Amino acid sequence: MNNAFRLGGDLAINRLGFGTMRLPSQQGMGGPARGPENGRAVLRRALELGVNHIDTADFYVSVGGAVRANTMIREALSPYPADLVIATKVGPVIRSDGFHQATPADLRGLVEANLEGLGVDRLDLVYLRIGAMQPPLGESLAERFEVLAALREEGLIRHLGLSNVDIDHLAEARAIAPVVAVQNHAGRSHEADLLAACEESGIGWVPFFPVGGGREPDDERLVKVAERHGVTAHRISLARLLASSPVALAIPGTGSLSHLEDNMAAGEITLTEEDLADLA
């Protein structure tokens, strides 16, 4: 399996990366705080295992903002290795009454919060995240994406991406500025046209929740192939994702060292034709 990908044509990354949403809290965003020393240990171990692509966001925080993913990344890894790529996302705004969508006027402040939290002068990759769990059909992202494109021209952002979008959103954004990655929910099976567009243009395809968002995989196909290889279903789920497309990038997240090591071992698995047929 080819585990290398050139993001945006100039950033060489391992296709098996790491997502930080579960570091501040075991329950994900806004849950009870997890000890930050644990998160720092997981981050350092991830790099030891070959991760050089970390996915984060300024809104990845525990309840009350006591523990923040970006702070842990900075404390654990700064000064950053030259080959480390940190991707973040802007769009959701957390207020006392829940999540809201950022307005164009909000975006500079959100980008600056990520710069400060991570302790960098330029962000490697910033995704514009729109909507909740399903792409908001017919909703224009142009005005918001234009703001991020201007910040890219200023030198605050190196590359731009999109999250929770459909193929029309991708076309709309690409008419404004280059898009190097798309991050959508891993569980959607109806996005063949969007994936094909990414493959044609060398755009990274970065599904979130690639191993079920913390739930044990209950797919009998995964279990069957996992038993054949003598590994976990999580590991086979990641191997299947990486085998699904040359532009597929995996960002499994965990706050557990043992789960991290199991996830990263997915890059060592080569699925056979029999395996792929069973997983189809």
BAVEXGU-817909 format. One line per field, with one value per residue (C-alpha): residue in one letter; x, y, z. Coordinates in steps of 0.1 Angstrom, whole numbers, always signed. Each point is the difference from the previous one (the first is absolute). Layout:
N
aa (A | ...) $
X (X | ...) $
Y (Y | ...) $
Z (Z | ...) $
END
This chain:
280
aa (M | N | N | A | F | R | L | G | G | D | L | A | I | N | R | L | G | F | G | T | M | R | L | P | S | Q | Q | G | M | G | G | P | A | R | G | P | E | N | G | R | A | V | L | R | R | A | L | E | L | G | V | N | H | I | D | T | A | D | F | Y | V | S | V | G | G | A | V | R | A | N | T | M | I | R | E | A | L | S | P | Y | P | A | D | L | V | I | A | T | K | V | G | P | V | I | R | S | D | G | F | H | Q | A | T | P | A | D | L | R | G | L | V | E | A | N | L | E | G | L | G | V | D | R | L | D | L | V | Y | L | R | I | G | A | M | Q | P | P | L | G | E | S | L | A | E | R | F | E | V | L | A | A | L | R | E | E | G | L | I | R | H | L | G | L | S | N | V | D | I | D | H | L | A | E | A | R | A | I | A | P | V | V | A | V | Q | N | H | A | G | R | S | H | E | A | D | L | L | A | A | C | E | E | S | G | I | G | W | V | P | F | F | P | V | G | G | G | R | E | P | D | D | E | R | L | V | K | V | A | E | R | H | G | V | T | A | H | R | I | S | L | A | R | L | L | A | S | S | P | V | A | L | A | I | P | G | T | G | S | L | S | H | L | E | D | N | M | A | A | G | E | I | T | L | T | E | E | D | L | A | D | L | A) $
X (+0 | +13 | +0 | +12 | -20 | +10 | -25 | -5 | +29 | +26 | -6 | +11 | -21 | -7 | -35 | -6 | -3 | -15 | -31 | -1 | -37 | +1 | +30 | -16 | -29 | -8 | -35 | +11 | -6 | -13 | +1 | +17 | +37 | +26 | +34 | +22 | +31 | -17 | -6 | +35 | +13 | -23 | +12 | +37 | -6 | -19 | +30 | +23 | -23 | +4 | -29 | +8 | -36 | -20 | -36 | -13 | -23 | -1 | -35 | +13 | -3 | -13 | -30 | +7 | +31 | +22 | +20 | +7 | +13 | +21 | +16 | +10 | +15 | +21 | +11 | +8 | +16 | +13 | +25 | -16 | +18 | +6 | -21 | -30 | -32 | -27 | -35 | -27 | -36 | -21 | -38 | -17 | -2 | -7 | -22 | -18 | -31 | +19 | +16 | -5 | +13 | +27 | -8 | +26 | +9 | +8 | +25 | +31 | -4 | -4 | +31 | +20 | -12 | +15 | +33 | +3 | -11 | +25 | +27 | +7 | +2 | -17 | -25 | +8 | -36 | -33 | -33 | -32 | -25 | -37 | -32 | -4 | +2 | -15 | +12 | -24 | -14 | -3 | +18 | +27 | +34 | +16 | +0 | +16 | +25 | +10 | +10 | +23 | +14 | +9 | +17 | +19 | +12 | +11 | +22 | -19 | -11 | +19 | -27 | -39 | -24 | -37 | -20 | -36 | -6 | -14 | +14 | -17 | +17 | +33 | -5 | -11 | +31 | +25 | -12 | +13 | +32 | +17 | -14 | +25 | -22 | -36 | -11 | -34 | -16 | +14 | -34 | -15 | -2 | -15 | +29 | +16 | -2 | +18 | +27 | +5 | +5 | +26 | +18 | +0 | +16 | +23 | -21 | +4 | -31 | +0 | -30 | -7 | -11 | +18 | -4 | -35 | +6 | +9 | -25 | +11 | -4 | -30 | +4 | +2 | +22 | +26 | -1 | +5 | +30 | +14 | -2 | +18 | +29 | -1 | -5 | -27 | -29 | +11 | +33 | -18 | -23 | +29 | +18 | -32 | -2 | +36 | -5 | -32 | +17 | +35 | -11 | -16 | +16 | -9 | -1 | -11 | -1 | +4 | +11 | +13 | +36 | -10 | -27 | +25 | +25 | -27 | -13 | +35 | +7 | -27 | +26 | +18 | -29 | -3 | -36 | -2 | -24 | -20 | -1 | -11 | -28 | -12 | +0 | -18) $
Y (+0 | +34 | +20 | +33 | +29 | +35 | +24 | +30 | -12 | +11 | -15 | -37 | -18 | -35 | -10 | -13 | +31 | +9 | +19 | +18 | +5 | -27 | +14 | +27 | -23 | -37 | +9 | +23 | +37 | +17 | -31 | -3 | +8 | -27 | +6 | +20 | -20 | -30 | +19 | +12 | -35 | -13 | +28 | -7 | -37 | +7 | +17 | -28 | -24 | +20 | +25 | +33 | +12 | +11 | +12 | +24 | +31 | +28 | -12 | -35 | +8 | -16 | +14 | +36 | +0 | -13 | -23 | +10 | -22 | +28 | +8 | -36 | -1 | +31 | -12 | -35 | +6 | +36 | +8 | -21 | -24 | +14 | -27 | +3 | +12 | +13 | +4 | +19 | +11 | +30 | +6 | -12 | +25 | -13 | +23 | -7 | -11 | -25 | +0 | +28 | +6 | +26 | +31 | +13 | +27 | -27 | -19 | +21 | -2 | -38 | -3 | +22 | -21 | -31 | +18 | +11 | -34 | -19 | +26 | +4 | +28 | -19 | -29 | -29 | -8 | +16 | -16 | +20 | -21 | +7 | -14 | -27 | -37 | +2 | +24 | +29 | -4 | +32 | +21 | +22 | +0 | +26 | +30 | -20 | -17 | +33 | +12 | -31 | +5 | +36 | -12 | -25 | +28 | +19 | -30 | -11 | -33 | -23 | -21 | -1 | -29 | -6 | -21 | -13 | +10 | -14 | +2 | +33 | +15 | -13 | +16 | +33 | +1 | -10 | +29 | +23 | -17 | -34 | -28 | -27 | -21 | -9 | -13 | -17 | -26 | -35 | -17 | +16 | -24 | +23 | +23 | -19 | +32 | +21 | -27 | -3 | +38 | -2 | -29 | +18 | +31 | -16 | +15 | -18 | -19 | +1 | -18 | +8 | -27 | -26 | -27 | +8 | +31 | -20 | -29 | -36 | -10 | -23 | -7 | -38 | +5 | +18 | -26 | -28 | +15 | +11 | -36 | -12 | +24 | -5 | +38 | +23 | +11 | +36 | -8 | -16 | +30 | +23 | -23 | -1 | +38 | +3 | -26 | +17 | +28 | +14 | +34 | -15 | +13 | -14 | +20 | -24 | +17 | -14 | +9 | -35 | -10 | -37 | +11 | +23 | -28 | -23 | +27 | +8 | -37 | +2 | +14 | -33 | -20 | -9 | -11 | -29 | -3 | -24 | +26 | +28 | -22 | -9 | +37 | +12) $
Z (+0 | -9 | +32 | -14 | -13 | -12 | +14 | -22 | -21 | +25 | +34 | +3 | +26 | +12 | -11 | +35 | +22 | +34 | +10 | +33 | +8 | +27 | +19 | +21 | +10 | -3 | -11 | -28 | -3 | +32 | +23 | +34 | -2 | -5 | +16 | -24 | +9 | -16 | -32 | -2 | +4 | -28 | -23 | +6 | -6 | -32 | -15 | +12 | -20 | -32 | +2 | -18 | -6 | +29 | -3 | +26 | +7 | +25 | +10 | +11 | +37 | +32 | +19 | +8 | -22 | +29 | -24 | -36 | -28 | -15 | +33 | +5 | -35 | +7 | +34 | -12 | -34 | -3 | -14 | -27 | -23 | -35 | -16 | +23 | -17 | +24 | -16 | +18 | -8 | +5 | -4 | +32 | +29 | +35 | +21 | +33 | -19 | -23 | -35 | -25 | -35 | -3 | -21 | -25 | +26 | +26 | -21 | +5 | +38 | -2 | -22 | +24 | +30 | -17 | -8 | +37 | +14 | -21 | +3 | -37 | -25 | -28 | +0 | -23 | -9 | +10 | -8 | -3 | +18 | -9 | +14 | +26 | -9 | -35 | -27 | -2 | -35 | -20 | +25 | -14 | +16 | -23 | +23 | +28 | -22 | -15 | +35 | +4 | -35 | +10 | +32 | -22 | -22 | +32 | +9 | +31 | -17 | -23 | -14 | +1 | +4 | +3 | +26 | -1 | -36 | -32 | -36 | -7 | +30 | -13 | -34 | +16 | +22 | -28 | -21 | +29 | +11 | -2 | +23 | +11 | +23 | +7 | +34 | +2 | +22 | -6 | +2 | -32 | -29 | -26 | -7 | -29 | -22 | +26 | +5 | -37 | -3 | +28 | -17 | -34 | +15 | +27 | +28 | +33 | +12 | +38 | +16 | +36 | +24 | -21 | +26 | +13 | +22 | +31 | -5 | -6 | -37 | -3 | -37 | -5 | -31 | +21 | +27 | -25 | -16 | +34 | +12 | -31 | +7 | +37 | +7 | +12 | -21 | +5 | -17 | -30 | -2 | -4 | -24 | -21 | -1 | -11 | -27 | -13 | -18 | -6 | +13 | +32 | +32 | +35 | +32 | +27 | +34 | +35 | +35 | +6 | -7 | -7 | -24 | -17 | -5 | -14 | -24 | -13 | -7 | -27 | -23 | +1 | -13 | -37 | -8 | -24 | -29 | +22 | +28 | -23 | -15 | +35 | +10 | -32) $
END
